Amino acid sequence: MAKAIAEQVEETGVIICGGGPTGTVLSALLGSMNVPNVVLEKEKDITTDPRGIALDEDGIRILQSIGIYDRIYTEIGTCTLSMIITGEMY
């Protein structure tokens, strides 16, 4: 019995809880540095509610570092020059 359980054990360097935008990008960054990781996500399907809907300069640099910024910028969205949040212009 112990041998059967031991055969099912997977070893990894990092466990990431959540496969949303942050967890997925973290997994990609760790993978690019050859750090073994596993992403655990409780949802079995892709959620349709908005997540990661805005990017700042740091977010753009991170996406560029894993080589997906150009695809996201051209296929998914474009730059917003200003936003109105709670009645204030930013």
C-alpha positions in Angstrom: 0.0 0.0 0.0 2.8 2.5 0.9 4.5 1.8 -2.4 1.3 2.5 -4.4 0.9 5.9 -2.6 4.6 6.7 -3.1 4.2 6.2 -6.8 1.4 8.8 -6.9 3.4 11.5 -5.1 4.7 14.4 -7.3 7.5 16.6 -6.1 7.8 20.2 -7.1 9.7 23.3 -6.0 6.6 25.6 -5.7 2.9 25.1 -5.3 0.8 28.0 -6.6 -2.8 28.3 -5.3 -5.1 29.7 -7.9 -4.9 29.7 -11.7 -6.1 33.3 -12.3 -4.0 35.9 -14.0 -1.4 36.2 -11.1 -1.0 32.5 -10.6 -0.7 31.7 -14.3 1.9 34.4 -14.9 3.8 33.4 -11.8 3.9 29.8 -13.1 5.2 31.0 -16.5 7.9 33.2 -14.8 9.0 30.3 -12.6 9.0 27.9 -15.6 11.2 30.3 -17.6 13.7 30.1 -14.7 13.4 26.2 -14.7 11.8 26.3 -11.3 9.4 23.3 -11.1 5.9 24.4 -10.1 2.3 23.2 -9.9 -0.8 25.4 -10.1 -3.8 24.3 -8.1 -7.1 25.7 -9.2 -10.5 24.8 -7.6 -12.6 25.7 -10.6 -12.8 23.0 -13.2 -13.9 25.4 -16.0 -12.6 28.8 -17.1 -14.4 31.6 -15.3 -16.0 34.3 -17.3 -16.0 37.1 -14.7 -13.4 39.8 -15.3 -10.0 39.3 -13.8 -6.7 41.2 -14.4 -8.5 43.9 -16.4 -5.8 46.6 -16.1 -2.1 46.6 -16.5 0.4 49.1 -15.2 4.0 49.5 -16.3 5.2 46.7 -14.0 2.6 44.3 -15.4 3.6 45.1 -19.0 7.2 44.5 -18.2 6.4 41.1 -16.7 4.3 40.1 -19.7 7.1 41.2 -22.0 9.6 39.1 -20.0 7.7 35.9 -20.6 7.1 36.8 -24.3 3.3 37.3 -24.4 2.7 41.0 -24.2 2.6 41.7 -27.9 -0.1 39.0 -28.3 -2.2 40.2 -25.4 -1.9 43.9 -26.6 -2.9 43.1 -30.2 -5.4 40.3 -29.7 -7.1 41.2 -26.5 -7.0 44.9 -25.8 -5.5 48.2 -26.3 -4.1 50.9 -24.0 -6.5 53.0 -22.0 -5.2 56.6 -21.7 -7.4 57.5 -18.8 -9.9 56.0 -16.4 -12.7 57.3 -14.3 -12.8 55.6 -10.9 -15.3 56.7 -8.3 -15.9 60.0 -10.1 -12.2 61.0 -10.4 -10.3 61.2 -13.6 -6.9 59.4 -13.6 
